[in-house]
Amino acid sequence: MTPRARRLRIGVGLGIPLLVMVALFVLMRPADRPAGAADAKPGATLGPLALGDSALREEREATLVAPGVEHIAIRRGHPFAGESWTLTVGLGTSEAEVAELEQRVREAGYTPWRSATNGSDPLVEGGTPLGHAVRVGRYASEAAAERTREDLAAHGIRARVQHTAVDGAPTTGPWSVNVLVVDPDTFQGHLTAELATGIVPGREAVSALVRRTGAVAGINGGFFVLGGRDRPGPWVAGTDGDPAGLSVVRGELISEAVGERPALVVPDGSGAGAAVLRLRTRLSVRADGEAREITGLNRQSGLVVNCGGAGDPAPLTRPAHDYTCGNPDELVLVGSPFGATAPEGAGHQVAVDGDGRVASVRDSRGGPVPVDGFLLQGTGNAATWLRDRAAVGALLDVREEVVDVETGRVLPMSAETSVINGGPLLLRNGALALDPVRDGWSPRDIAGSDRAMFYNEWYLRRNARTAAGVTADGRLILMTADGDRPGHSVGLTIGETAEVMRDLGAVDAVNLDGGGSTTMFVEQRLRSRPSDAAGERPVGDALVVVP
């Protein structure tokens, strides 16, 4: 069975013809826009940003990039004189932990000070701070703080140089936000997800990807594996560039979902019917009369990025962001989207031709990926299952479905459908919908891993952010906020990201990959300012606007 034939199987699980499902999906779009709104002045339909005091100055510059596509650059606020550079030694979630960190600082000859987190533990009622950061010094320049960091390192104390404006407490900014608004009623081009380099392995800068695809604009997409690592544990591991969550490109399922995390769905190239949905995947293969769950797509077996995958990953079966779970018993499908050569390793592998029949078998994983078929790679008891049931000539029946968690419907697909993974969910029906535990940002999921510090740094403090949302009248809002650059832009907390998307008119919204990945490239110009010192970060995928 060809990759195209596999793709056509998606969406048939309810027994409803594909065209009918697409029609139902489009009919579920929000109400049409009021008369005359399409002729509004560029940027005029976006509300003011509720960042800082309402009296803060805000400047906007709106540009019509293409019919139905606006770019709006927003500058708001100014630096606050009371903020400074400091060094964070660690985060304590109990008095004992804080006292221990403070004692280490004193032994190095410095005076510590405490800073409460700008948010509470989502697993504890009462709203008390998650913990207290133990810090050293208040400095007027980053260079001065860096000199102290080097001295602390000489005393065996690791510390991070940080700016207090990024902590998440009330500030005057400044903020630099870029917005793309795509109006499907007047957009005449094509909106699509694109893999970096065109296949799963490898990464590419958004600017290069936009130029390569002939697009006029693009933003970075979902989470992905940054750097190749070959073992489970904290941070992501696996094939560099591999999407760390659900990915659909041109109607083909590239990567499986992480639990029931949210994603941006663009049903067709016009952007009509774009939606933010909680999605999961159902993958299986039937051989010799018996079905078995497929636990992964187009990735290295045994490494379940962000956890929450199918099967029985350890130590968690629910999402845990930037943590790679392990699974010794996996059945992974590898097709042409992975590239010419499959992941290698121990196990059992069968090559399946375009008609769905086993063409060859081998007692190891790796080698060429069939152009018109795919490989099934088994490890542990999945390898035994595959070896016993998939001999040469056997007919295999692969099923792939993407399911809308809230409705139970199988997501309809066409050759133009794009899905980009994200999280956490920001807005649902115009209301804040933050659920960090469900979406994988619990501060206390994994024993021995400093998830409290991670939760504070990633979720509660300000960072560069990318988000996508849909307005009540069906327009698509794509937003980037620069971060980690005090004096230029302090970034957004996750809560602020949700508020900004609501201010911009979104009723449903999802956070996409951020930090050093945050990029917006419009009309041959990098509109966002990278937070990485090295400049624009190559990413795993992007959403591009082709005229």
DOZA-183216 format. One record per residue (C-alpha): residue in three letters; y negated, x, z. Coordinates in steps of 0.2 Angstrom, whole numbers, plus 5000, padded with zeros to 4 digits. Each point is the difference from the previous one (the first is absolute). Example, Ala and Ser with C-alpha at 12.3 -4.5 7.8 and 13.67 -1.06 7.14 Angstrom:
2
ALA502250625039SER498350064997
! end
This chain:
547
MET500050005000THR498350074995PRO498650025012ARG499249864990ALA501549895003ARG500050045019ARG498249955000LEU500449834992ARG501149965015ILE498650005012GLY499449835004VAL501549904995GLY500649975018LEU499449835002GLY500749934984ILE498249974993PRO499650064983LEU498850155000LEU498649914990VAL500049865012MET499950125015VAL498550094992ALA499249834997LEU500249955018PHE499350175006VAL498549974990LEU499749825006MET500050075018ARG498450104996PRO498549955010ALA498749884993ASP499050044985ARG498350075003PRO498549895001ALA499049984984GLY498850134996ALA500750135012ALA500750104985ASP498250044995ALA499550065017LYS499150175001PRO501250145002GLY500450035019ALA499149845005THR501549915005LEU500550135013GLY499449975017PRO499150135011LEU501150125010ALA500149965019LEU500150195004GLY498950055015ASP498549915005SER499449864988ALA498350094998LEU500850154992ARG499450044983GLU501249974985GLU499850054982ARG501049944986GLU500150054982ALA501049894988THR500750044983LEU500949904987VAL501450124995ALA500849884987PRO500149824997GLY500649925017VAL499950175009GLU498650045012HIS499850165010ILE498949995016ALA499550155010ILE499549965018ARG499150125012ARG499749945017GLY499350075017HIS499550175005PRO500750145012PHE499849965019ALA499250145010GLY501149985015GLU501650054991SER500750174999TRP501550114995THR501350035013LEU501850065003THR501549885003VAL501450085010GLY501149855001LEU500249825005GLY500649945016THR500749825002SER500150025019GLU499050085014ALA501450135002GLU500050054982VAL498150015000ALA499950105016GLU501350124992LEU499050034985GLU498450025010GLN500950135011ARG500550114984VAL498249994994ARG499350065017GLU501350155001ALA499350054983GLY498250015008TYR499349844993THR499449845007PRO500949854993TRP499249824997ARG500949844997SER499749874986ALA500849835000THR500849944984ASN499149874990GLY501449885002SER501549945010ASP501950024999PRO500549854989LEU501649995011VAL499149985016GLU499049845005GLY498350025008GLY499050104988THR499950165010PRO499850164989LEU501550074993GLY499650175009HIS498750135002ALA499750154989VAL499850175009ARG498650104992VAL499050165001GLY498150024997ARG498749914990TYR499350104985ALA498649984988SER501050084986GLU501850004994ALA500050194999ALA499650025019ALA501449885004GLU501250104989ARG499650165009THR500549915016ARG501649944992GLU500550184996ASP499750055018LEU501149865006ALA501350044988ALA500050185007HIS500449925017GLY501549904992ILE499049834999ARG500049914983ALA498549904998ARG499249904985VAL498250014995GLN499349824999HIS498349915000THR499749875012ALA499349884987VAL501749984993ASP500849945017GLY499749824996ALA498749965013PRO498349914994THR499050124989THR498649994987GLY501150084987PRO499750054986TRP501249924989SER500350024981VAL501149864992ASN500549984982VAL500649834994LEU500849954983VAL499949814997VAL501249944986ASP499749824994PRO501549944990ASP499049864992THR499050124990PHE501050165001GLN500650054983GLY501050165004HIS501650045009LEU500350035018THR501650095005ALA500850125012GLU500550174994LEU501150135007ALA499350175001THR500750114987GLY500949854993ILE501550025011VAL500450005018PRO500050195004GLY498450085000ARG498249955004GLU498449994990ALA498149995004VAL499349824997SER498750084988ALA501350084990LEU501149844999VAL498549894995ARG499650124986ARG501950014995THR500149824998GLY498449974992ALA499349895014VAL498249985005ALA500349995018GLY501450025013ILE500450015019ASN501450095009GLY501549885004GLY501349995013PHE500850125013PHE501150144993VAL500950165005LEU498850145002GLY501050174998GLY501850014999ARG501050015016ASP501949985002ARG500349935017PRO499649845010GLY498650005014PRO498249995002TRP498949994984VAL500749964983ALA501550094992GLY500850004983THR499450024982ASP498250044998GLY499149854993ASP501349885004PRO499249825004ALA500349975018GLY500249824998LEU500149864987SER499550054983VAL500149904983VAL499350074984ARG500049904984GLY501249885008GLU501350135005LEU500450025018ILE499850195004SER500150015019GLU500749885013ALA499049915014VAL499750075017GLY500549855011GLU498849864997ARG498450104998PRO498649924989ALA499750054982LEU498749974986VAL500849904986VAL499249994983PRO501049884990ASP499350054983GLY498850124992SER498549885001GLY500050005019ALA500249815000GLY501049945015ALA499950165010ALA500649985017VAL500350095017LEU501849965005ARG501350055013LEU501550054990ARG501750065002THR501450064988ARG501849944998LEU501050124990SER501950004998VAL501450054988ARG501649914997ALA501650104995ASP501849954999GLY499549835007GLU499150075016ALA498150015003ARG499250145009GLU498150025005ILE499050134991THR499050085013GLY498750104989LEU499350034983ASN499550164991ARG500050115015GLN501050135010SER501449925010GLY499950015019LEU498150005001VAL499349835003VAL498150035000ASN499049895012CYS501749935006GLY500349825000GLY501150014985ALA501649924995GLY501750045008ASP499950085017PRO498750145001ALA499850105016PRO499150005012LEU499149844994THR500449864989ARG498249935000PRO498650094992ALA499350165008HIS498550074990ASP500150194995TYR501750015008THR501650044990CYS501649925006GLY501750064996ASN501549904993PRO501750094996ASP500749854992GLU498949964985LEU500349934982VAL498550054990LEU499649954982VAL499150134989GLY499349954983SER498950074987PRO498449985011PHE500650155010GLY500050114985ALA501350104991THR500950085015ALA500749905015PRO499950065019GLU501450115004GLY501250015015ALA501749965007GLY500849834997HIS500749904985GLN499049954984VAL500449884986ALA499050004983VAL499849824993ASP499649974982GLY498949874992ASP501349875000GLY500350025019ARG501750094998VAL500450165010ALA499950144987SER500550155011VAL500250045019ARG499850165010ASP500350055018SER498250065003ARG498349944997GLY498850074987GLY499950044981PRO499249904985VAL499449835002PRO500649884986VAL498649954988ASP500749834998GLY500949975016PHE499950075018LEU501050095014LEU500749935016GLN500150135013GLY501049975016THR500050105016GLY501249985015ASN500949835000ALA499049954985ALA500850144990THR501749945005TRP499649824995LEU499350064983ARG501550124997ASP501349865004ARG499249874989ALA499050084985ALA501250094989VAL499650054982GLY499949844990ALA499649885015LEU498749874998LEU498650005013ASP498849865003VAL498350065008ARG498949875007GLU498150045005GLU498949875007VAL498250015008VAL499849865013ASP498449935006VAL500350005019GLU498949855004THR500749884987GLY501750074997ARG499749994982VAL500650144988LEU498550084993PRO499949974981MET499850154989SER499450044982ALA499850164991GLU498250015006THR500349975019SER499450145012VAL500450015019ILE499250135011ASN500650035018GLY498850005014GLY499749965018PRO499549945012LEU499649824995LEU498149985003LEU499649824995ARG500949844997ASN499049844995GLY498450085005ALA500550045018LEU500550175008ALA501950024998LEU500250175009ASP501850035007PRO500250195002VAL501749985008ARG500849904986ASP499250114987GLY500650165007TRP498650075011SER500849975017PRO499450145012ARG501650005010ASP501449984987ILE500950165000ALA500550115016GLY499450184999SER498849964986ASP498150005004ARG499749834992ALA498649965012MET499050144994PHE500449954982TYR499549825003ASN498450055007GLU499650134986TRP500649894986TYR499649825005LEU498650005014ARG498950144994ARG499050014984ASN500850074984ALA499749994982ARG500849834994THR500649914984ALA500349825000ALA500349854988GLY499649825002VAL499949844991THR498549875001ALA500149815001ASP499649994982GLY501350124994ARG499050174998LEU500850165005ILE499050115012LEU500550195000MET499150105014THR499950185005ALA499050065015ASP499750195002GLY500450075017ASP500250165010ARG498350064994PRO498749975014GLY498250004992HIS500749924984SER501349875006VAL500949985016GLY501449894993LEU500849845007THR501249955013ILE501449884994GLY499049865009GLU498450044991THR501050014984ALA500549835002GLU498349945004VAL499250094985MET501349924988ARG499549835007ASP498150044998LEU500450044982GLY500749834998ALA501950035001VAL501049865008ASP501750104999ALA500050195001VAL501150155003ASN499750185005LEU500650134987ASP500250185002GLY498550095007GLY499450165008GLY500050144988SER500849894987THR498549884999THR499350014983MET499049904988PHE499650064982VAL498949904989GLU499350044983GLN500550185000ARG499250035018LEU500850025017ARG499149875010SER500850035016ARG499850175010PRO501750075004SER500350035019ASP501250154997ALA499250175000ALA500950044984GLY499349864991GLU500849854991ARG501849985005PRO501449974987VAL500849835005GLY501649914995ASP499349854991ALA498449914996LEU499349844994VAL499050024983VAL498949894990VAL500250034982PRO498749924988
! end
